[in-house]
Amino acid sequence: MKNPNLNGDKVRPILLSQQEIKIASEQYKTPLYLYNLNKIGRQYAKLRDYLPSNFNILYTLKANSNLTICHKLAQLGCGADISSTGELQAALKTGFSAPQIVFTGPGKTNSELATAIETGIGIIVLESANEARRLDDLGRKYGRKQDVLIRINPLYRTNQSCEIREKASSCGTNDTNSVQPSLKSQTIASTSSKFGVDEDRAIEEIAAIDSLENLNLKGIHIFTESNVLDYNQLLASWTNTISIANRINDLGYHISLLDFGGGIGIPYNSVDPEFDMESFGKELQGIFENNPYPYHCIVEIGRYMVGEAGCYMTEVVDIKESLGQKFIILDGGVHQILRLSMKPASKYMEVLGRNGNYTQKVTLGGKLPTPLDIMVEDVMVPEDIEIGDRLVIYNCGAYGFNHSLTNFALHNYPAEVAYSDGEMELIREPGNIEDFFLNQKLPFAKNLEKELKKHSALSTQHSAVNV
């Protein structure tokens, strides 16, 4: 099916047929997330086929922590990248073994670090010497020497790296209407970072960590790029990481493990090209073959693995106009799919059953009582769109459900459904009102009950006296 005016896109993405999506929306109602598990398998196979043999692939649970999706990737052979004890438990429940798990992220508490050590987690990525000292104390307490990496905030970035682009609110999306500078060039980082240690202090921090008896420094972690489509950009970043590792080895600190983070992107329209995984892998292989030091490598992949596998469905509940601007009000909203700087990605959508030209410009708004609940502006829809029509927003398998403002206004969570080999199955029940009251307590209600009983007793005594 072709919609040449579908927001600049030529064709709909190959996820499922429109009929299959329509059936899912009718059977499970909206709002709804639908995931194609077969697509996830194909994406993993590309990574495995084209990345050099010295790479291990980790699935990043922050992209989508649905247990069915995690289990699928554990079965395929992935390790897991987690950033909380909640994600750690999800990984363990779904088949990832503790040695396959890497714990990343800033702000790890002593409780989280202790849980990681007790669990026997494979690697913990340190964000500072202070965190290293806390972990060393815990290692001494539990009698374990923990394998660690140190995260480095590099001096040089590609000119499109995430933290540099973030100031322009474009991190994680690709604007095909703008002229980009050469993605091969690098620049001095113009922003500070809450992640890791600055490159110019890295040796000092590495020396401090290396002196701690209960830590085993295996290597470094550098992650600056997000949703990259030009493989040359990511190659430039990863080459810089290898150069930093080489300099550390030159100084006598023998590191052998490199964590490149992620960054491999997916297109959010039908115009941008796909990431050239084959060329990327071939050039990486050549770099390692000619490098003076051998390295084992890991990548933390979320978006590339599951992003294109998912879509979000929502229904039109109202159509209105304000000062000449038309609004389509949906039964979904940012409480279920919050994209912030990725708002333009929500233009990758279509209206089920409306195959005419997409010539009407509208704003898609959700049902939350806040002006912040705008899913996307200036999106093209068919002229004959009506209340009751269902919209499908594509490429929501990553950073959709997990990034939403789920408790805003206490609307129910959307259901999640998985498609695999011609079959659909509900993998998360739609939420209900009681979900929001789990673990909450009403201490004032106990006092209220006492006051009511007291008042009732006094009333009874008063009645008896009057009699």
Residue pairs with C-beta under 8 A, 6 or more apart in sequence:
1 11
1 12
1 18
1 355
2 10
2 11
3 9
3 11
3 12
3 350
3 355
3 357
3 358
4 10
4 357
5 357
5 358
5 359
5 380
6 12
6 270
6 350
6 358
6 380
7 269
7 347
7 348
7 349
7 358
7 379
7 380
8 176
8 269
8 271
8 347
9 269
9 270
9 271
9 348
10 270
10 271
11 270
12 18
12 270
12 350
12 394
13 270
13 308
13 348
13 394
13 395
15 21
15 36
15 39
15 308
15 309
15 311
15 394
16 24
16 34
16 36
16 311
16 419
18 350
18 352
18 353
20 419
20 424
21 34
21 311
21 313
21 352
21 392
22 352
22 353
22 390
23 424
24 32
24 34
24 313
24 417
24 419
24 424
25 32
25 313
25 352
25 390
27 424
28 415
28 417
28 426
28 430
29 415
29 430
30 313
30 314
30 315
30 331
30 332
30 390
30 414
31 312
31 313
31 314
31 315
31 330
31 331
31 332
31 336
31 414
31 415
32 312
32 313
32 314
32 414
32 415
32 416
32 417
33 310
33 311
33 312
33 313
33 396
33 400
33 401
33 414
33 415
33 416
33 417
34 310
34 311
34 313
34 416
34 417
34 418
34 419
34 424
35 66
35 68
35 69
35 306
35 309
35 310
35 397
35 416
35 417
35 418
35 419
35 427
36 309
36 310
36 418
36 419
36 420
37 68
37 69
37 72
37 309
37 418
37 419
37 420
38 419
38 420
38 421
39 308
39 309
40 69
40 72
40 73
40 76
40 305
40 306
40 309
40 397
41 72
41 76
43 304
43 305
43 306
43 308
43 309
44 57
44 73
44 76
44 77
44 78
44 305
46 277
47 57
47 264
47 277
47 299
47 301
47 304
47 305
48 57
48 77
49 281
50 277
50 278
50 280
50 281
50 282
51 57
51 277
51 281
51 284
51 299
52 281
52 284
52 285
52 288
52 297
54 288
54 294
54 295
54 296
54 297
55 297
55 298
55 299
56 79
56 296
56 297
56 298
56 299
57 77
57 78
57 79
57 298
57 299
57 301
58 78
58 79
58 80
58 81
58 100
58 102
58 298
58 299
58 300
58 301
59 70
59 73
59 74
59 78
59 79
59 80
59 81
59 300
59 301
59 302
59 305
60 81
60 262
60 300
60 301
60 302
61 70
61 80
61 81
61 82
61 83
61 87
61 90
61 91
61 302
62 81
62 83
62 87
62 302
62 402
63 302
63 303
63 305
63 306
63 307
63 397
63 398
63 399
63 402
64 302
64 306
64 310
64 397
64 398
64 399
64 400
64 401
64 402
65 87
65 90
65 402
66 401
66 416
66 427
66 428
67 90
67 93
67 94
67 427
68 416
68 418
68 427
69 306
69 397
69 418
70 80
70 90
70 91
70 93
70 94
70 95
70 96
71 94
71 95
73 305
74 80
74 91
74 94
74 95
74 96
75 95
78 96
78 100
78 305
79 96
79 100
79 101
79 102
79 122
79 298
80 87
80 91
80 96
80 100
80 101
80 102
81 101
81 102
81 104
81 300
81 302
82 88
82 90
82 91
82 101
82 102
82 103
82 104
83 103
83 104
83 105
84 105
84 112
85 111
85 112
85 115
85 116
88 101
88 103
88 115
88 116
88 119
88 121
91 101
92 98
92 101
92 119
98 119
98 120
98 121
98 122
99 120
99 121
99 122
100 122
101 119
101 121
101 122
101 123
102 121
102 122
102 123
102 124
102 125
102 149
102 259
102 298
102 300
103 112
103 116
103 121
103 123
103 124
103 125
104 125
104 151
104 221
104 259
104 300
105 125
105 127
106 127
106 194
106 195
107 127
108 124
108 127
108 131
110 134
110 138
113 124
113 131
113 134
113 135
113 138
114 138
114 141
114 142
116 124
117 135
117 138
117 139
117 142
117 144
117 146
118 142
122 147
123 147
123 148
123 149
123 218
123 257
124 135
124 146
124 147
124 148
124 149
125 148
125 149
125 150
125 151
125 221
125 259
126 132
126 135
126 148
126 149
126 150
126 151
126 209
127 151
127 195
127 196
127 197
128 196
128 197
128 205
129 197
129 205
129 208
129 209
132 148
132 150
132 205
132 208
132 209
132 212
132 215
133 212
135 146
135 148
135 214
135 215
136 212
136 213
136 214
136 215
137 214
138 214
139 145
139 146
139 214
139 215
140 213
140 214
144 214
145 213
145 214
145 215
145 216
146 214
146 215
146 216
147 216
147 218
148 209
148 215
148 216
148 217
148 218
149 217
149 218
149 219
149 220
149 221
149 257
149 259
150 196
150 197
150 202
150 205
150 206
150 209
150 217
150 220
150 221
151 195
151 196
151 197
151 220
151 221
151 222
151 223
152 196
152 197
152 198
152 199
152 202
152 220
152 221
152 222
152 244
153 189
153 193
153 195
153 196
153 197
153 198
153 199
154 189
154 199
154 222
154 224
154 240
154 241
154 244
155 188
155 189
155 198
155 199
155 200
156 186
156 187
156 188
156 189
156 240
157 163
157 164
157 186
157 187
157 188
157 189
157 224
157 237
158 183
158 184
158 185
158 186
158 187
158 224
158 225
158 233
158 234
158 236
158 237
159 181
159 182
159 183
159 185
159 186
159 187
160 180
160 181
160 183
160 225
160 228
160 233
161 189
161 224
161 225
161 226
161 237
162 171
162 172
162 224
162 225
162 226
163 171
163 189
163 191
163 193
163 224
164 187
164 189
164 190
164 191
165 171
166 191
166 341
167 191
169 340
169 341
170 341
171 226
171 227
171 341
172 226
172 227
172 341
172 342
172 399
173 227
173 268
173 341
173 342
173 343
173 344
173 345
174 227
174 229
174 265
174 267
174 268
174 272
175 344
176 269
176 271
176 272
183 230
183 232
183 233
183 236
184 232
184 233
184 236
185 236
186 236
186 240
195 223
196 221
196 222
197 205
199 244
202 220
202 244
202 248
203 248
203 251
203 253
206 217
206 248
206 253
207 253
209 215
209 217
210 217
210 253
217 253
217 255
218 255
218 256
218 257
219 245
219 255
219 256
219 257
219 258
219 259
219 295
220 241
220 244
220 245
220 248
220 255
220 257
220 258
220 259
221 258
221 259
221 261
222 237
222 240
222 241
222 244
222 258
222 259
222 260
222 261
223 259
223 260
223 261
223 262
223 263
223 300
224 237
224 261
224 263
225 233
225 234
225 237
225 261
225 262
225 263
226 262
226 263
226 265
227 263
227 265
227 266
227 303
228 234
228 263
228 264
228 265
228 275
229 265
229 266
229 267
229 272
229 273
229 274
229 275
231 275
231 276
231 277
231 279
231 280
231 283
234 263
234 264
234 280
235 280
235 283
235 284
237 263
238 260
238 284
239 287
241 258
241 260
242 258
242 287
242 288
242 291
242 295
245 255
245 258
245 293
245 295
246 291
246 292
246 293
248 255
249 255
249 292
249 293
256 293
256 294
256 295
256 296
257 295
257 296
257 297
257 298
258 295
258 296
258 297
258 298
259 297
259 298
259 299
259 300
260 297
260 298
260 299
261 299
261 300
262 299
262 300
262 301
262 302
262 303
262 304
264 275
264 277
264 280
264 299
264 301
264 303
264 304
265 275
265 303
265 304
266 274
266 275
266 303
266 304
266 307
266 308
266 395
267 273
267 274
267 395
268 342
268 344
268 345
268 347
268 348
268 395
269 347
269 348
270 348
275 304
288 294
288 295
302 398
302 399
303 398
303 399
305 398
306 397
306 398
307 395
307 396
307 397
307 398
307 399
308 394
308 395
308 397
309 397
310 395
310 396
310 397
310 398
310 400
311 392
311 393
311 394
311 395
311 396
311 397
312 332
312 336
312 337
312 392
312 393
312 396
312 400
312 414
313 390
313 391
313 392
313 393
314 330
314 331
314 332
314 336
314 390
314 391
314 393
315 330
315 331
315 332
315 388
315 389
315 390
315 391
316 328
316 329
316 330
316 385
316 386
316 387
316 388
316 389
316 390
316 391
317 329
317 330
317 331
317 367
317 387
318 327
318 328
318 329
318 387
319 326
319 327
319 328
319 329
319 385
319 386
319 387
320 326
320 327
320 329
321 327
325 363
326 360
326 361
326 362
326 363
327 362
327 363
327 364
327 365
328 362
328 363
328 364
328 365
328 381
328 385
328 391
329 365
329 366
329 367
330 364
330 365
330 366
330 367
330 375
330 391
331 367
332 366
332 367
332 375
332 414
333 365
333 366
333 367
333 368
333 373
333 375
333 411
334 366
334 368
334 372
334 373
334 374
334 375
334 404
334 405
334 408
335 366
335 368
335 373
335 404
335 405
335 406
335 407
335 408
335 409
335 411
336 366
336 400
336 401
336 404
336 406
336 411
336 413
336 414
337 346
337 375
337 393
337 396
337 400
337 401
337 403
337 404
338 403
338 404
338 405
339 345
339 346
339 375
339 399
339 403
340 403
342 399
343 374
343 375
343 376
343 377
344 376
345 395
346 364
346 375
346 376
346 379
346 393
347 376
347 379
347 380
348 393
348 394
348 395
349 379
349 391
349 392
349 393
349 394
350 358
350 391
350 392
350 394
351 381
351 382
351 385
351 389
351 390
351 391
351 392
352 389
352 390
352 391
352 392
353 389
353 390
354 381
354 382
354 384
354 385
354 389
356 382
356 383
356 384
357 382
357 383
358 380
358 381
358 382
359 380
359 382
359 383
360 380
360 381
360 382
360 383
360 385
361 378
361 379
361 380
362 379
362 380
362 381
363 374
363 376
363 377
363 378
363 379
364 374
364 375
364 376
364 377
364 379
364 391
365 373
365 374
365 375
366 373
366 374
366 375
367 373
367 409
367 411
368 405
368 408
368 409
368 411
369 409
370 408
375 393
401 414
401 416
406 413
407 436
410 433
410 436
412 430
412 431
412 432
412 433
412 435
413 428
413 430
413 431
413 435
414 430
414 431
415 426
415 428
415 429
415 430
416 426
416 427
416 428
417 424
417 425
417 426
417 427
418 424
418 425
418 427
